[in-house]
Amino acid sequence: MHLQFNAQEVHYAEALGGDLVQVYFQEYPDPDIDYTKKNQLPPPIKSVSISANYEFPPYDSLVEWCDGEEYDGREKIKKIELTKTSLKLVLENQFIIDVSFKTDDITFKKIQNFLLDTK
């Protein structure tokens, strides 16, 4: 399987003093959603999320994704290639994810430190 898209949204977030880290790439911004309606979920958008919980071992990063129709994931990364404008992941189940993106230097450096452990 293969997922490829251009991410118009790129987010990096930390919680609990850096014990929880998440990087999120999404094809385009979420459409306006009326959250006053019960159980309304946003429509599926191509995306990939990589998260790690450093509070409790094991410390593996897990990948979740949406192919624009269905959500899947909880896979570990087998191989990673990261440049200033692209991310390529090969997961342990042989799923390949190719994402092109643009982000500012500070966000990219945080993503690079997290994904490549180059602190």
N, C-alpha and C positions, 0 to 999 in steps of 0.2 A: 504494500500500500504506500501511497505517496500523497502528501499534502503540500501544496505550494500556493503562496499568496504574497501580496504586498501589504504590509501593515501600516495603516495610517495612524494607528494609536499604539504607543509604546509606553508601558508603565513599569516602574521599579518601586517596590514598597518593602519596608521593614517594619516589624513590630516587636515588642518585648525586648527592646535594646539590641535588635539584630538577631534574636533567636529564631524569628520567623522571617523568611525572605521569599518574595515572589516577583518574578518577571513575567510580564504579560504583553503579548503581541496580538493585535486585533486588526482584521482587514479594514474595517471602517468603523466610525463611532456608532455607539448604540443609537437607534432611532428614539425619538421621544416616546416614552412609555407612560401610560396613565396608571400610576401606582395606587390610585384610589380603588381600582378594581381588584377584587380578590383573586389570588392565584394567577395573576397575569405574569407570564414569563417573557423575557425578551426573545425575539426571533433568533434562531441559530445564525451565528456569524462566524466565518472562518477565523480561528484564533488558536493560540497555543499559550499555555501557562506552565512555567517551571517554578516549582516551589521546594523549599527545604525547611525543615524544623530542626534547629540546632539545640533545642532545649532537651530533647530526649533522643538517645541513640536508637537505631542507626541513623546516620546523617546523610543518607542518600537524597539526591534531588529527584523529584518525581515530575513527570510531564503529563499534562492533560491537554486535550485539544477538541476542537469542533471543526468538522470538514464543511460546514455550511448547512448540514442537514442533521447530523447526529453528534452527540458528545461521547468521548471515549477517553481512555487514559489510565493513569496510575502506573506508567511504565518508567523504567530507569534508562538513563542515557548510556549508550555504548560508545558513541563517537560524537564529537562536537567540533564545528568549525565556525568561528566568529570573526567577522570583519566589521568595520565601521558602518557598513550598509547591508550586511546579510548575516543570517544565521542558518546553519545546516545541522540538523540533528539526525543521527541514526540511533534508533532505540533498540533495546534488547530484543524486542519482537520483530526486528528488521524493518519496522515502519520508518519512513524517511519524511522529514519535515524540512522544507526550504522556505525561508521567510526573508523578503527584502524589506528594508525599513529605513527611516531617517529619524534621528533623535539628536538632542544636544550633547555636547561633550561630557558634561557632568553625569548625565543619565547613562551614556554609553560606558563611561569608566566604571560606574557602579555595576552595570550589567557584566562587563568584562571581569571585574574582580569576583563577582559571584559565580559566573559560569566557568571561568578558567582558573579561579582561585589564585589570582595574581596580586594579592594584597601587598 
